[in-house]
């Protein structure tokens, strides 16, 4: 693996491991040695998009009302945030997480194999 990819993966995984960034969705984060699947990412992004999209809707409704413009459909901001978060997660974070999970699993298998041979 190239050093640049490894460094980028470490930065992305450091972000993924930060508990405060997960907030109330921390229960959806898998252990480091488990792969992060697309369905789990979709669940995280949907919850994230719904909450922050509804907050954005409140702000947009206020600004539109003050400006005299029509209000966007209520589903637009949550859907946009969920989809963009999902695409960003697929392109950046999922690959780094899963490469680390694969590496940790290979190391665990190697350690277990060496423990058995040293016990014999």
N, C-alpha and C positions, 0 to 999 in steps of 0.2 A: 504494500500500500504506500502511496506517495506520502511524503512528510506533510505536504500542504493539505491533503485530504484528511490526514490524521489530526492535524492541528485544527482544521475547521470542524471536524467531528467532535473534538474535545470541547470546543467553544459551544457548539450547539447542545451537546450533552450536559454541559454545565448549566446552561439555561433551562434545559428540560428537568434537571435534578433539583432546581431551586423550589423548595416548598412554597414560599410566599407567592410565586408566580402562578401556581396552580390554584390557590385560594380554596374555595369550597369544592372544587373538582379534583382535589388531591386523591380521593378514593378511586378515581378512574385511571390514575397513573399505575402502570404495571411495574413489577420489580425490574431492576436493571438487567437481569439475566433473561427476562421474558421478552419475546418480540412484541412490538407495538403494531397491532393490526389496523387495517383501514376502517373496520367497523367501530373500533374503539375511538379512533381519531374522529370519525364522523359523529359519534356521540358527544365527544368533548367539544367539537366545533359547533354542533347544533345547540348545545346548552350555552356556550359562550356567545354565539351569534344571537340567540333569542334574548338573553339578558341585556347585552350591550346594544343590541338592535332596538329593543324597546326603550332603553334610555335615550338612544339617538332619536327615536320617534317622538319622545316627549320634547326634546330640544328643537327638533325640526317643526313640530306643531306650533310651538311658541314663536319661533322665528317666522314661520309662514303666516301665522295669524297677525303678527305685528306688521309684516310686510304686505299683507293682503293677497298673498299667492295661494294657490290650491295646495292642499296637503297630499303628500305621496301616499300610496296604499300602505296599510299598517304592516304588511308582510315584507315590504321592499328592503328596509334596512336590516332586519334580522336575517333574511335570506342572503343578502349581499355579504354581510359579515361572516355568516356560517360558511358560505361557498369560498370566499377568499381565504379564510383561515384554513379550510380543508385543503385547498390547492397549495398554499404555502407550507402546510404541514407535510403534505405528500412530497413536495419538491425538496424540502430542506431537512426537517426534523426527523421524519420517519426513517430515512436512509441511515442517518447517523446513529439513531437509537438502535436500529436492527443490526447494524454492523457491530456495535458494541456488545449487544446481546449474544450474537454469534461468537464473537471473540471470547466473552466470558464463559460461555458454554464449552467451547473448545478447551479453555484453560481448566475448567472444572473436570472435564473428562480426562485430561492429561494428568491432573493431580490424583484423581481416583485410580487411574491405571498405575501410576508410580507408587502409590501407597500399597496396592495389592502386590506388586513385584517386590517391594522392600519388606513386606511381611512374610513373603515365602522363603 
